[in-house]
Amino acid sequence: MRIHSSNHPWLLLAILVVLLCFPGALSSKDEEKATSKNTKKEVTYDGTSLIINGKRELLYSGSIHYPRSTPDGKFNFSGRADLVKFIKLIEKNGMYVTLRLGPFIQAEWTHGGLPYWLREIPGIFFRTDNKPFKEHTERYVRVILDMMKEEKLFAPQGGPIILGQIENEYSAVQRAYKNNGSNYIKWASKLVHSMNLGIPWVMCKQNDAPDPMINACNGRHCGDTFPGPNREHKPSLWTENWTTQFRVYGDPPVQRSVEDIAFSVARFFSKNGSHVNYYMYHGGTNFGRTSAHYVTTRYYDDAPLDEYGLEKEPKYGHLKHLHNALNLCKKALLWGQSRTEKPGKDTEIRYYEQPGTKVCAAFLANNNTESAEIIKFRGKDYVIPPRSISILPDCKTVVYSTGEIVSHHTARNFMKSKKANKKFDFKVFTETVPQELKGDSYVPVELYGLAKDESDYGWYTTNFKIDDSDLKKKGGKPTVRVASLGHALHAWLNGEYLGNGHGSHDEKSFVFQKPIALKEGDNHLTMLGVLTGFPDSGSYLEHRFTGPRSVSISGLSSGPMDLTEKSKWGNKVGMEGEKLDIHTEKGLKKVKWEKFSGKAPGLTWYQTYFDAPESLSPAAIRMNGMGKGLIWVNGEGVGRYWMSFLSPLGQSTQIEYHIPRSFLKPKKNLLVIFEEEPNVNPELIDFVIVNRDTVCSYIGEDYTPSVRHWARKNDNVQAITDDVQLTANLKCSGTKKISAVEFASFGNPTGSCGNFTRGSCHAPVTKQVVEKYCLGKAECVIPVNKSTFQEDKKDSCPKVVKTLAVQVKCGRPKKN
């Protein structure tokens, strides 16, 4: 599947501009009107924040790479209009946009977003003071920005774009280019500012960003790692708060807790921060061959919106509550004077106060990771949970704690589809392994340059002669040794499959070594070099190399035989099936398919048909029984899979692969799989429906009630409910209702959503009480206190601080 179009050579970059959507950061109806369509908005900044139409703002945003999502068939994601339509969709939903231009974006996207053909421009060096690179960069930048201007999408024109970014984390490579690096940064800054678009511009992780460029922070804890703006008149902006860690094949599961994210954001805002962007807010899917080397097809799945676009709770809800709490502090943060106190070794108080008014907001921090601390502030004691920050928007009332989650939790379920998993009738077509290809190279050709991003596969063949005397050495068989720079490799000798090897994201180079059976006379060695994407970061990206570099045979009577430079090598790019597009209905007819007999060699194409899974929930395919390859559904590239690369836990890094509903028809969907490895079992593949219908709550009786009970009226923080009490809120998605209470305990339960266990302290009536409040409802609210769950006012474990753990199942009512 080709990604870069020769007609639109920079289109991929435009698509991957990484648009940052700013959720509702405004706090009044008048300010909300400022974001309405076609209202011209002046955007400036000072040392406190961005200023939109003369008003300072606190801004929260989330990164979404829209080519990693699908438009459910409503938009055409090809051609000139793609970017425009996406930005207008953001505007329609009342949000602002940060336009992150690149052209280098990294983003775990193949080649960092730069098209392959750029590597072949004579004399080019990427991302430095290099004439060819700057010429192509300027052409791309002007095309994109002129397009935005023509469509009136910049804020001063009435559009949603309030901020721009050029380059990305350049300081990581700048020293490699010495003075040329500094000159390049100055040139890039002058380029975008020369277009006079009326918006501020940022460079992330670029502390020497030239004026008027704003230097911004990327990382997990910018409240501690960011040295701050490089000029007093610039605001503190956080352009990437990493919500999790992207995964590569061979990785075990990784997560970043929402408590840690919330702590880092509260700390940043308490230290004069005014904007945070979550990278990613929705990761999505690396469709086709778009991922960088070794990166999984699933991207940033632990983000607040998971790969399928489902709300991952409590990450989604806890951050939403955090933004509500910060908005209650808005006036103090933007107009108050800051002060800091250090009452203890692990405790800190930061507060903002506007002299002569009641406007005040405080952040009480406990850096002790093991125990709660008591902080005395303005004559009152506050118990601050371990490693957390409590937010007091009036310097009196705690409305939010980063370490206490009162939003609900969800667990994701993969339910086997009844409709899609009928007996599959697999047909197969196997590629022919070449033994002698045309070519006159005396060394194996570099694989990136051979494949040119047209395929993941490059063939290498060579012939060599063996004398009878070479085979008479005692002490074991001869051995072939291939040293490769990555990423993976298959090998054959005289048509017999020898096996495969591969590197990893951290150590791409590897050695494939195998005992072989040689014959007297001519022998034919065939290798298939395999790519898993291009690199996406680092200096001198245009000079990275991969593929087999050294080939030798040992164990011969005459000594080692070096085939690297003593034999001519033939080459060919890609599979025959790729060239014929046999993953499509039209191309399917160009080869002869045979019925799958239960066993097939490697390099085999598998095809079958299936009906779309029932319901409107997201769908996925589980690749159980398979090895490594590519998936298509109805001609659309689902992505790379790699089941045989196991993590240290002995598990495949990714099992389920997202099939967007926009790829599917109601019936007779074409599934085509290209499998590299032999003896796989496609009959173990199945289709699943994805939901988050397992909804939970886990709340301690001493937690702070939800921030939703509070609002700011004039200069006061006031309760908007008659009874501010701690509650557990459970809510089903869509039109679903709570159909069962699967677990309920008020006491000292342990575990997590989907895996709770009752402890030694338990109120027997808990499940009965929860069923009373919740069964048959789309949403329910349960008071979290002893009186709700105690029979006859008795407490069997009075010394235990109680926790309520609840797990319910959501579903649609069955029709009569």
C-alpha positions in Angstrom: 0.0 0.0 0.0 1.7 3.2 -1.1 1.4 6.2 1.2 3.2 9.0 -0.7 1.5 10.1 -3.8 3.7 11.5 -6.6 0.9 14.0 -7.4 0.8 15.3 -3.9 4.3 14.7 -2.6 3.8 16.7 0.6 0.2 15.7 1.3 1.2 13.2 4.0 2.9 16.0 5.9 -0.2 18.2 5.6 -2.3 15.3 6.9 0.0 14.8 9.8 0.1 18.4 10.9 -1.1 17.2 14.3 -4.0 19.5 15.0 -4.5 20.3 18.6 -8.1 20.8 19.6 -8.7 23.1 22.5 -11.6 22.0 24.7 -13.9 24.6 26.4 -11.4 26.6 28.3 -13.7 29.6 28.5 -15.8 30.4 31.6 -18.5 32.7 30.6 -21.2 33.1 27.9 -19.6 36.3 26.6 -16.2 34.5 26.2 -17.9 31.5 24.5 -19.3 33.9 21.9 -15.7 34.9 21.1 -15.1 31.5 19.6 -18.1 31.6 17.3 -17.7 31.2 13.6 -16.5 34.1 11.5 -15.7 36.3 14.6 -12.4 37.9 14.0 -10.0 37.3 16.9 -6.8 39.1 17.7 -4.3 36.7 19.3 -1.3 38.0 21.2 0.5 37.0 24.4 2.3 38.2 27.5 4.3 36.6 30.3 1.1 35.1 31.7 -0.9 33.5 28.8 -2.1 33.7 25.3 -4.5 36.7 24.9 -7.5 36.1 22.6 -9.5 39.2 21.8 -7.9 41.1 24.7 -8.7 38.3 27.2 -6.1 36.0 28.9 -7.0 32.4 28.6 -6.3 29.0 30.3 -6.2 26.5 27.5 -6.4 22.7 27.5 -5.9 20.7 24.3 -5.5 17.2 22.9 -3.5 15.9 20.0 -5.4 13.9 17.4 -3.7 12.6 14.2 -6.7 12.4 12.0 -5.2 9.9 9.5 -4.9 7.6 12.4 -8.7 7.8 12.8 -11.5 7.4 10.3 -14.3 9.7 9.3 -16.9 6.9 9.3 -17.4 7.5 5.5 -18.5 11.1 5.9 -15.4 12.8 4.4 -13.0 12.1 1.6 -9.6 11.8 3.2 -7.6 12.4 0.0 -6.7 15.5 -2.0 -6.4 19.1 -1.2 -9.5 19.5 1.0 -8.6 17.1 3.7 -6.9 19.4 6.2 -9.5 22.2 5.6 -12.4 19.9 6.3 -10.9 18.7 9.5 -10.2 22.2 10.8 -13.7 23.3 9.9 -15.0 20.3 11.8 -13.1 21.4 14.9 -14.4 24.9 14.4 -18.0 23.6 14.1 -17.5 22.0 17.6 -16.5 25.3 19.2 -12.8 24.5 19.6 -9.5 26.3 18.8 -6.7 24.8 16.7 -2.9 24.8 17.0 -1.4 24.1 13.6 1.7 22.1 14.0 3.3 22.3 10.6 6.4 20.1 10.9 7.5 19.4 8.2 9.3 16.9 10.4 6.8 15.7 13.0 8.4 12.5 14.4 5.1 11.1 15.9 6.2 7.5 15.5 5.2 8.0 11.8 7.4 6.5 9.2 10.3 8.8 8.3 9.0 11.3 10.8 6.4 12.4 8.2 9.0 13.2 5.5 8.4 11.6 2.1 11.0 9.1 0.8 11.7 11.0 -2.4 13.2 13.8 -0.3 16.2 11.4 0.5 17.1 11.3 -3.1 17.4 15.0 -3.7 21.1 15.6 -4.6 23.1 17.2 -1.8 20.3 17.2 0.7 20.6 17.1 4.5 17.4 17.1 6.5 16.6 19.7 9.1 19.7 21.9 8.8 20.9 25.0 7.0 20.9 23.1 3.7 19.6 24.8 0.5 17.7 21.9 -1.0 15.9 21.0 2.3 15.0 24.6 3.0 13.7 25.1 -0.6 11.4 22.1 -0.2 10.4 23.0 3.3 9.5 26.6 2.3 7.4 25.3 -0.7 5.5 23.0 1.6 5.0 25.6 4.4 3.7 28.2 2.0 1.3 25.8 0.3 -0.2 24.8 3.7 -0.4 28.3 5.2 -1.7 29.8 1.9 -4.4 27.2 1.9 -5.4 28.0 5.5 -5.4 31.8 4.7 -7.4 31.3 1.5 -10.0 29.4 3.6 -10.0 32.1 6.3 -9.1 29.7 9.0 -6.7 31.9 11.0 -8.2 33.6 14.1 -7.7 37.1 12.8 -9.8 36.1 9.8 -12.5 34.6 12.0 -11.2 31.0 12.0 -10.2 28.7 14.8 -6.4 28.6 14.3 -4.9 30.6 17.2 -1.4 29.2 17.4 1.2 27.7 15.0 4.3 25.5 15.4 7.2 25.0 13.1 9.7 22.1 13.5 9.5 19.6 16.4 11.9 19.0 19.3 14.8 20.3 17.3 17.1 20.7 20.3 17.5 16.9 20.4 19.5 17.0 17.2 20.7 20.6 17.0 24.2 20.0 18.4 24.9 17.5 15.6 24.6 20.3 13.0 26.6 22.9 15.0 26.2 26.4 13.6 24.1 25.2 10.7 21.5 24.0 13.3 21.2 27.4 14.9 21.0 29.1 11.5 18.3 26.7 10.4 16.1 27.5 13.5 16.5 31.2 12.9 15.5 30.7 9.2 12.4 28.6 10.1 11.3 31.3 12.6 11.7 34.1 10.0 9.9 32.0 7.4 6.6 31.6 9.3 6.7 35.1 10.8 7.3 36.7 7.4 3.9 35.5 6.3 2.2 37.9 8.8 -0.7 35.6 9.7 -1.5 37.3 12.9 -1.0 34.3 15.3 1.8 33.5 17.7 4.3 30.7 16.8 6.0 28.2 19.1 8.9 25.8 18.9 8.7 22.9 21.4 11.8 21.8 23.4 13.7 24.7 21.9 15.0 26.9 24.7 16.9 29.2 22.3 13.8 29.8 20.1 14.5 33.3 18.5 12.1 36.1 19.2 9.2 36.4 18.8 9.0 32.6 18.7 7.7 31.1 22.0 9.7 28.2 23.4 7.5 25.5 24.8 7.9 22.3 26.8 7.4 18.6 25.9 7.6 15.8 28.4 5.8 14.2 31.4 6.6 16.7 34.2 7.1 20.1 32.7 6.2 21.7 36.0 9.7 20.5 37.1 11.7 20.0 34.0 10.8 23.2 32.0 13.3 26.0 32.6 10.6 28.5 31.6 10.1 30.9 28.8 13.4 32.4 27.4 11.9 36.0 27.7 9.8 37.5 30.5 7.1 38.5 28.0 6.4 34.9 26.8 3.9 32.5 28.4 4.6 29.0 29.8 3.1 26.6 27.3 3.2 22.8 27.4 2.8 21.4 23.9 3.1 17.7 24.6 2.1 16.0 27.9 2.7 12.4 27.1 -0.4 10.5 28.3 1.3 7.1 27.9 4.2 5.5 26.1 3.9 4.4 22.5 4.5 0.7 22.1 6.8 -1.2 19.8 6.7 -4.9 18.9 8.2 -6.9 21.7 7.0 -4.5 24.4 5.0 -5.6 27.5 2.0 -3.5 28.4 2.7 0.0 29.5 0.5 2.6 31.2 0.8 6.1 32.7 -1.6 6.6 35.6 -4.1 9.5 35.4 -3.1 10.5 38.9 0.5 11.2 37.6 -0.8 13.1 34.6 -3.2 15.2 36.8 -0.4 15.9 39.3 1.9 17.1 36.6 -0.7 19.4 35.1 -1.7 20.9 38.4 1.9 21.5 39.2 2.5 23.2 35.8 -0.4 25.5 36.2 0.6 26.3 39.8 3.9 27.5 38.5 2.5 30.0 35.9 1.5 27.5 33.2 -1.4 28.5 31.1 -1.7 25.9 28.4 -1.4 22.1 28.4 -1.7 19.8 25.4 -2.2 16.1 25.9 -0.1 14.0 23.5 -2.0 11.9 22.6 -5.6 12.6 23.5 -6.7 10.0 20.9 -4.0 7.8 19.4 -5.8 5.8 16.8 -4.4 3.3 14.4 -1.3 3.2 12.1 -3.2 2.0 9.0 -1.3 0.5 6.1 2.4 0.9 6.4 2.4 4.3 8.1 4.1 3.4 11.4 7.8 4.1 12.1 10.1 1.1 12.5 8.9 -1.6 14.9 6.0 0.6 16.2 2.8 -1.3 16.7 -0.3 -0.7 14.5 -2.2 0.3 17.7 -1.0 3.8 18.7 -1.2 5.5 22.2 -4.1 3.2 23.2 -3.8 4.3 26.8 -4.8 7.9 25.9 -8.1 9.4 27.3 -9.8 8.2 24.1 -8.5 4.7 23.3 -7.6 3.4 19.8 -11.3 2.9 19.0 -12.3 6.4 20.2 -13.9 5.0 23.4 -13.6 7.0 26.6 -10.9 5.4 28.7 -12.0 5.9 32.3 -11.0 7.2 34.7 -8.3 9.0 32.6 -11.0 10.9 30.6 -13.1 11.9 33.5 -10.4 12.7 36.1 -8.7 15.1 33.6 -12.1 16.7 32.8 -12.6 17.3 36.5 -9.1 18.8 36.7 -9.9 21.3 34.0 -13.1 22.2 35.9 -11.0 22.9 39.0 -8.4 24.9 37.2 -11.1 27.0 35.5 -12.5 27.9 39.0 -8.9 29.3 39.7 -8.8 31.1 36.3 -9.1 34.7 37.6 -6.5 34.2 40.3 -4.0 32.4 38.0 -4.3 34.9 35.2 -4.4 38.1 37.3 -3.1 37.3 40.8 0.3 37.6 42.3 2.0 34.3 43.1 3.5 33.2 46.4 5.2 30.1 47.6 5.6 28.5 51.0 7.5 25.4 52.0 6.0 24.1 55.3 7.8 20.8 55.3 10.4 18.6 53.5 7.8 17.0 51.2 5.1 19.7 51.2 4.6 22.9 49.3 2.0 25.7 49.0 1.6 27.8 45.9 -1.1 30.4 45.8 -2.2 33.3 43.7 -4.0 36.3 45.2 -5.3 39.5 43.6 -4.7 42.3 46.1 -7.7 44.2 47.3 -10.1 41.5 46.2 -11.4 38.1 47.4 -9.8 36.4 44.4 -7.4 33.7 45.6 -6.5 30.2 44.5 -4.1 27.7 46.2 -2.3 24.5 45.3 -1.3 22.3 48.3 1.3 19.7 47.2 2.5 16.6 48.9 5.5 15.0 47.2 5.7 12.1 49.7 4.9 9.0 47.6 4.1 6.8 50.5 2.0 8.6 53.1 -0.4 11.5 53.5 0.8 14.8 54.9 -1.1 17.5 56.9 -0.6 21.0 55.6 -1.7 24.0 57.7 -2.8 26.9 55.5 -4.5 30.1 56.7 -5.3 28.5 60.1 -6.8 25.3 58.8 -5.4 21.8 58.5 -5.6 20.0 55.2 -4.9 16.3 54.8 -3.1 15.8 51.4 -2.9 12.3 50.0 0.4 10.8 49.0 2.0 12.4 45.9 -0.9 14.6 45.1 -2.0 18.2 44.8 -5.2 19.6 46.3 -6.8 22.6 44.5 -8.5 25.3 46.5 -10.0 27.9 44.1 -10.9 30.2 47.0 -7.9 29.4 49.2 -10.4 27.7 51.6 -12.4 24.9 49.9 -10.8 21.7 48.4 -12.7 21.0 45.2 -10.2 18.5 43.6 -7.4 16.2 44.5 -5.1 14.8 41.8 -4.7 11.6 43.9 -8.4 10.9 44.5 -10.5 9.7 41.6 -14.2 10.2 41.9 -15.0 9.7 38.2 -16.1 6.3 37.1 -13.8 3.6 35.7 -14.3 1.3 32.7 -12.8 -2.0 31.5 -12.6 -2.8 27.8 -14.2 -6.0 26.4 -13.6 -7.8 23.2 -16.7 -9.8 22.5 -16.6 -12.5 19.8 -19.0 -11.7 17.0 -21.7 -14.2 16.3 -22.4 -12.8 12.8 -18.9 -12.4 11.5 -17.3 -15.7 12.8 -19.0 -18.2 10.5 -16.7 -20.9 9.1 -14.2 -19.2 6.9 -13.4 -20.6 3.5 -9.8 -19.6 3.1 -8.1 -19.6 -0.3 -4.3 -19.2 -0.7 -1.8 -17.9 -3.2 1.9 -18.5 -2.4 4.7 -16.2 -3.7 7.5 -17.8 -5.8 10.9 -17.5 -4.1 13.4 -16.3 -6.7 16.8 -18.1 -7.0 18.5 -15.8 -9.5 17.6 -12.2 -10.0 19.1 -9.6 -12.3 21.7 -7.3 -10.8 25.3 -6.4 -10.9 25.9 -5.1 -7.4 28.9 -6.6 -5.6 27.4 -5.9 -2.2 23.8 -6.3 -1.0 21.9 -3.1 -1.8 20.9 -0.9 1.1 17.2 -1.8 1.9 15.7 1.7 2.4 17.1 2.8 -1.0 16.0 -0.5 -2.6 12.4 -0.4 -1.4 11.9 3.4 -1.7 8.9 3.0 0.6 7.0 1.2 -2.1 7.0 -2.1 -0.2 8.2 -3.6 3.1 10.1 -6.2 1.1 13.3 -6.4 -0.9 14.8 -9.6 -2.4 18.5 -10.5 -2.6 19.9 -13.4 -4.5 23.5 -14.6 -5.2 25.1 -17.8 -6.5 28.4 -19.4 -5.4 30.3 -22.6 -6.2 31.3 -25.2 -3.8 34.1 -27.7 -4.5 33.8 -31.3 -3.3 36.9 -30.7 -1.1 35.1 -27.9 0.7 32.5 -30.3 2.1 35.0 -32.7 3.7 35.7 -30.8 6.8 34.9 -32.8 10.0 33.0 -31.5 13.0 29.6 -30.4 11.8 27.7 -28.7 9.0 28.8 -25.5 7.3 27.0 -22.4 8.6 25.6 -19.3 6.8 25.9 -16.1 8.7 24.1 -12.9 7.8 24.8 -9.7 9.7 21.9 -7.3 9.2 21.3 -3.6 10.2 17.6 -4.5 10.5 14.7 -5.0 10.5 13.9 -8.6 9.8 15.1 -11.3 7.3 14.1 -14.6 5.8 16.6 -16.9 4.0 16.5 -19.8 1.6 19.3 -22.0 0.3 18.7 -23.9 -3.0 15.0 -23.3 -2.5 14.9 -24.7 1.1 13.6 -22.3 3.8 16.3 -21.8 6.4 14.3 -19.6 8.8 14.1 -15.9 9.9 15.6 -13.4 12.3 14.9 -9.9 13.4 16.1 -7.0 15.4 14.1 -4.7 17.8 13.3 -1.0 18.2 16.2 -0.5 20.6 18.7 -2.9 18.8 17.9 -3.0 15.2 21.0 -4.9 14.1 21.0 -8.7 14.4 22.8 -11.7 13.1 21.0 -14.6 11.4 23.0 -17.8 11.7 22.0 -21.3 10.5 23.6 -24.7 9.7 23.1 -25.4 6.0 23.4 -28.4 3.6 25.5 -27.3 0.7 25.9 -29.2 -2.6 28.9 -29.6 -4.9 28.7 -27.1 -7.7 26.3 -24.1 -7.9 24.4 -23.1 -4.8 21.7 -20.4 -4.7 21.2 -18.2 -1.6 18.1 -16.1 -1.4 17.3 -13.5 1.2 14.2 -11.4 1.8 15.0 -8.1 3.7 11.9 -6.9 5.6 11.2 -3.4 6.8 8.8 -2.4 9.6 8.8 1.2 8.7 11.4 4.0 8.4 13.1 5.6 11.4 11.3 8.7 12.7 13.8 10.6 14.8 17.5 11.6 15.2 20.0 13.6 13.2 21.0 12.8 9.6 17.8 10.9 9.0 18.5 10.9 5.3 21.7 8.8 5.9 20.2 5.9 7.9 20.8 2.5 6.4 19.3 -0.9 7.0 19.2 -4.4 5.5 21.8 -7.2 5.2 25.3 -5.9 5.1 27.6 -8.9 5.5 27.1 -12.5 4.3 29.5 -15.4 4.9 29.7 -19.2 5.1 31.9 -20.9 7.7 32.8 -24.5 8.3 34.3 -25.2 4.9 37.6 -27.1 4.5 39.1 -24.1 2.6 38.1 -21.7 5.3 35.4 -19.0 5.6 33.7 -17.8 2.3 32.8 -14.1 2.2 29.9 -13.7 -0.1 29.4 -10.0 0.6 31.8 -8.6 -2.0 32.9 -11.8 -3.9 29.5 -12.5 -5.6 27.2 -10.5 -7.7 23.8 -9.7 -6.0 20.5 -9.6 -7.8 17.6 -7.5 -6.4 13.9 -7.1 -6.7 11.4 -5.0 -4.7 8.2 -6.3 -3.3 5.8 -9.2 -3.7 4.1 -10.2 -6.9 0.8 -10.0 -5.1 1.5 -6.4 -4.2 2.2 -5.4 -7.8 -1.1 -7.0 -8.9 -3.1 -5.5 -6.0 -4.5 -8.9 -5.1 -5.7 -7.4 -1.8 -8.5 -5.8 -3.8 -11.6 -7.3 -5.5 -10.2 -6.4 -8.9 -6.7 -7.6 -8.3 -7.9 -10.8 -6.7 -8.7 -12.3 -10.1 -5.2 -11.8 -11.5 -3.7 -14.9 -9.7 -4.9 -18.5 -9.2 -6.1 -19.2 -5.7 -6.2 -22.6 -4.2 -8.3 -23.9 -1.3 -6.4 -23.8 2.0 -5.5 -27.4 3.0 -4.5 -26.7 6.6 -0.9 -26.0 5.9 1.0 -23.5 3.8 4.6 -22.2 3.4 5.7 -18.7 4.2 5.0 -15.7 1.9 1.4 -16.9 1.4 -1.6 -14.7 0.7 -4.9 -15.8 2.4 -8.3 -14.5 1.4 -11.8 -15.1 2.6 -15.1 -13.3 3.1 -17.0 -12.4 6.3 -20.1 -10.4 7.3 -19.8 -7.3 9.3 -20.0 -7.9 13.1 -23.3 -7.1 14.6 -24.1 -3.8 16.5 -22.6 -0.4 15.9 -19.7 -0.8 18.3 -16.1 -0.7 17.0 -14.9 -3.9 15.4 -11.5 -5.7 15.4 -9.8 -8.8 14.1 -7.8 -11.0 16.4 -4.8 -12.5 14.7 -4.5 -15.6 16.8 -2.6 -18.4 15.0 -0.7 -16.1 12.7 2.9 -14.9 12.5 3.8 -11.6 10.8 2.4 -9.7 7.9 -0.2 -7.3 6.6 -4.0 -7.1 6.7 -6.5 -5.6 4.3 -10.3 -5.4 4.5 -12.1 -4.5 1.3 -8.9 -3.2 -0.1 -8.2 -0.9 2.9 -4.9 -1.4 4.7 -5.6 -2.3 8.3 -1.9 -2.4 9.1 1.1 -4.5 10.0 0.7 -7.4 12.5 3.5 -9.3 14.3 2.2 -12.0 16.5 5.4 -14.0 16.7 7.4 -11.2 18.3 6.8 -11.9 22.0 7.3 -9.6 24.9 9.3 -10.6 28.0 6.0 -11.9 29.4 5.8 -14.4 26.6 2.8 -12.6 24.9 2.2 -10.9 21.6 2.4 -7.2 22.0 -0.8 -6.6 20.0 -3.4 -9.2 19.3 -6.5 -7.2 18.2 -6.3 -5.0 15.1 -8.9 -2.3 14.5 -11.2 -2.5 11.5 -13.1 0.8 11.3 -16.8 0.5 10.5 -16.2 2.8 7.5 -14.1 -0.1 6.0 -17.0 -2.5 6.2 -20.1 -3.5 4.2 -23.1 -5.3 5.8 -22.1 -8.6 4.0 -19.4 -10.2 2.0 -16.4 -8.2 3.2 -13.1 -9.3 1.6 -10.3 -10.1 4.1 -6.8 -10.5 2.6 -3.8 -11.3 4.7 -0.2 -11.6 3.5 1.7 -13.9 5.9 5.5 -14.1 5.9 5.9 -17.2 8.1 5.1 -20.8 7.3 2.7 -23.2 9.0 0.4 -20.6 10.5 -3.3 -21.4 11.3 -5.7 -18.7 9.9 -8.7 -20.7 11.2 -7.9 -19.4 14.7 -8.5 -15.8 13.5 -11.8 -14.3 14.8 -13.6 -11.0 14.7 -14.6 -9.1 17.9 -16.9 -6.3 18.9 -15.2 -3.7 21.2 -17.0 -2.0 24.1 -16.5 -0.5 27.5 -19.7 -1.9 29.0 -18.0 -2.8 32.2 -18.3 0.3 34.3 -16.9 0.6 37.9 -16.4 3.0 40.8 -13.7 2.9 43.4 -14.0 5.7 46.0 -12.8 6.1 49.5 -15.2 7.5 52.0 -12.7 10.3 52.9 -12.3 11.5 49.3 -13.1 15.0 48.2 -16.6 15.3 46.6 -16.7 16.0 42.8 -15.7 19.4 41.6 -19.0 19.5 39.7 -20.7 20.6 42.9 -18.9 24.0 42.7 -19.0 27.1 40.5 -17.6 30.6 40.6 -20.0 33.4 40.9 -18.4 36.8 40.8 -15.4 36.5 43.1 -16.8 33.7 45.2 -16.7 29.9 44.8 -20.2 28.6 45.7 -21.9 25.2 45.8 -24.4 24.8 43.0 -26.1 21.8 44.8 -28.1 21.8 48.0 -26.1 19.0 49.5 -22.4 18.7 48.7 -21.7 15.0 49.4 -19.4 12.3 48.1 -21.1 10.1 45.5 -20.2 7.3 43.2 -21.4 8.0 39.7 -21.9 5.2 37.2 -22.9 5.9 33.6 -23.4 3.7 30.5 -22.5 4.9 27.0 -25.1 5.7 24.4 -28.6 4.3 25.0 -27.4 1.4 27.2 -28.6 0.8 30.7 -27.2 -1.0 33.7 -28.3 -4.6 33.4 -26.4 -6.3 36.2 -24.3 -5.5 39.3 -21.3 -7.8 39.0 -19.5 -6.7 42.2 -20.2 -4.5 45.1 -18.4 -4.1 48.4 -18.2 -1.3 51.0 -15.2 -2.0 53.2 -11.6 -2.7 52.1 -11.9 -4.3 48.7 -8.9 -4.5 46.4 -8.2 -4.7 42.7 -9.2 -2.8 39.6 -12.2 -2.5 37.3 -12.8 -6.0 35.9 -10.9 -7.6 38.7 -12.1 -6.6 42.1 -11.7 -8.8 45.2 -13.6 -8.5 48.5 -11.5 -7.8 51.6 -11.8 -8.7 55.3 -14.2 -5.7 55.9 -17.4 -5.8 53.9 -20.9 -4.4 54.4 -23.3 -7.4 53.5 -26.0 -5.2 52.0 -23.7 -3.4 49.5 -24.9 -5.2 46.4 -28.5 -4.9 47.4 -28.1 -1.1 47.9 -26.3 -0.7 44.6 -29.0 -2.6 42.7 -31.6 -0.4 44.2 -29.8 2.7 43.0 -28.6 1.5 39.6 -30.4 -1.4 38.0 -32.3 -0.5 34.8 -30.8 3.0 34.7 -28.6 4.7 32.2 -26.8 6.5 35.0 -26.9 6.3 38.8 -25.6 8.1 41.8 -24.7 6.3 45.0 -24.0 8.2 48.3 -20.6 7.1 49.6 -21.0 7.0 53.4 -21.5 4.6 56.2 -25.2 5.3 56.7 -25.9 4.1 53.1 -24.5 0.6 53.7 -24.9 -0.1 57.4 -27.6 -2.3 58.7 -29.0 -1.3 62.1 -26.3 1.4 62.3 -23.7 -1.3 63.1 -20.2 -1.1 61.8 -18.4 -4.4 62.0 -15.0 -2.8 61.3 -15.1 0.7 62.7 -11.4 1.3 62.5 -11.3 0.8 58.7 -11.6 3.8 56.4 -14.1 2.4 54.0 -13.9 2.2 50.2 -16.8 1.5 47.8 -16.0 -0.7 44.9 -18.7 -1.3 42.4 -18.7 -3.1 39.0 -21.8 -3.1 36.7 -22.5 -4.3 33.3 -24.2 -2.1 30.7 -26.3 -3.3 27.8 -29.3 -2.5 25.6 -32.7 -3.8 26.9 -33.8 -6.9 25.0 -36.8 -6.4 22.7 -39.9 -8.3 23.6 
